[in-house]
């Protein structure tokens, strides 16, 4: 036994002092109150009867003193917080990693694997040695410490209660690195992993001994591993949906796949999916869904699999509205022709002198002119701006050039073949810091994107009519792609984000913060930079983002489970990390060890009550 | 602690207002008792108490042999003529015998707020008034372990105020030792008579000694045992060191309800022991409860007889 509170010498000193005081007080108490009586001889008759029990009475008095000293000793012991079972004062330092990945939402053990993991973790911390200290860490894509290194089971249990499952994989390597950093330099470091073992162990290594508390038993799971939807660029009333269903078992499964548009069932399909098969499905024309799309799967006969969390997927269509486009030009047939191709554009042509107009526009195309862009006319596509007025600086004139390199991932140039475009004359662009070069020739940048006065601008440094660009199919696609990119309705619109990765969510460009409402209905304030709100998403479902600032706007987006591997929920109780099998942790015996002082106090209270009652009934006096 | 104990002990007796003891109301009650006593004993002569003393009375009592120096007038010549012996006639001497009120003035009489002592004084005054009204010779003697005060013998009810004054002047103190005090008393009073002992009889030496002294010296003892029921119901609890209010004797007691019951029983047995002793020796005994008005007790005394003949 040792004392976690005051040291033994101090306790002995306290007991000595208090005990001596108690004895003195007791002796004082033994000095009886003197009371006169009229005739003491009468009392002799009374006392004669009592004499037989006199010895026992004296004995009882000493027993009473002994009891008081025992109670005092118990109180002093309680102050010392005695601990048993640990001869050494050097306890272990433990990081308890609780797997909160998607697979821990499996219901093969009731109620869920995570709930079971919490119970196991609590059992473990209750059984910690008296000198052990532990920290509870939630392990999903990012390790999140929920407690300090503490030896107090109640604190650790409260931290365990805070763990909640996320729709992300668990990054074991990152969590182990965190644990190693935390335990560096501490006594007897140890990592206890409470997990189903369905983890990606590649890249994970640790110099610290790892033990595992395994949970989970079942592996029946069919998941929606891909779900994407988009509107057709030229017919935005039609939606194309791509979906992939994966059977993670070695057994074939019969499933029922449902597709809901705005909460209304629009398609139901029964499928037989083979062992470990990934089954893609395309819906080329889904009508009736204008905004929200949701896919659901169920096993045959209406049963649910062991992991319901990946049986749903979500997608959100871009808003189907006419984009208002202003064209400031003295006349450009090719430009007009390109804009005619999209019936969802509301195009207005004005002379350069009429700029800026009173109406508001989403996009402005400035052909051969470069007036100062006003906020009410939206983003600007500058075609061949005058060198002295260009929003992005133009350098010396160049001739005989083409697109030698271009950003094929840019929404403006995606799917375009620009390699053989020939340009007679133009200018070399000098991009500022932060500008993005979208296309360049060997002579320099010729297509650059950037932000000016809070508005997005794209500058093309040549007149398309001085090239064969306007004669190619790429021309109208470039123009429409630029417009879609400006109004976030590009054909490659991201119908959903993936959990477990940082998201850059479109927001009002003037906003600095935005309020994000998660599927759990939590409200989070997220930063907005350059028109994008940054957030690390870890929950699948529909989100709502409200930009805070002068241009308040609100829009929804969807998020789906990011890693298909997380749907493989088969437990791995014998987890191997860096080639070494993790030992199965054996929780200690929970009991009175940590709360021995409380039992001492309880004993004192009970003994005091008994002594008090018997004293007043004159049993112990 | 000893000093505290002494302070506690010395502060215990609380003096009572003296003037309220024999007020007008009390005196009216005395007058009533005197009238009642005359009705009860109507037809009796004054000073009718018959002495055992042989002397010069008119009623023949006995003969004895003549010794030189005897008055020839009392020689019974008829007997001499018949039997040839000189015998002297003896007559019962009729005299007004005295009534002695022996009032206990020890400290125990003031225990519990002087109720016992006040009751004893009232009873003494009442009986003395009755005696004075009957032209008896009344003497009051205060006792503790010795004779502490004495009111000279007096007669006639007009002297009742002297009785009041004497009784009012008494202040209880000291130990109880009836044997010693009454030995002194009988030595001081050769004239025998009715000796009314008014006491709580809390005598550490034993109450028997005092009564026996009276009996053996040819007094007619009459015991008035003044008692306070609260003596048997002390409001005590817990661990106590009891000390005798007179002797200072100590007893360590843990007072419980059981002990209090035993205490009550012991006190009752003590009084019963006194009564048994008196009855077996033909000594009239009367237990006077301090809670009962004195006039009721006096009337009760009259009814039981023995005090006035």
Interface residues (C-beta under 8 A of the other chain):
Chain A: X30 X31 X32 X33 X34 X35 X36 X37 X38 X39 X40 X41 X42 X43 X44 X45 X46 X47 X49 X50 X57 X618 X621
Chain B: X1 X5 X8 X9 X12 X108 X111 X112 X200 X202 X204 X228 X231 X234 X236 X238 X239 X240 X241 X242 X243 X244 X245 X247 X249 X250 X251 X252 X253 X254 X256 X259 X262 X263 X266 X267 X269 X270
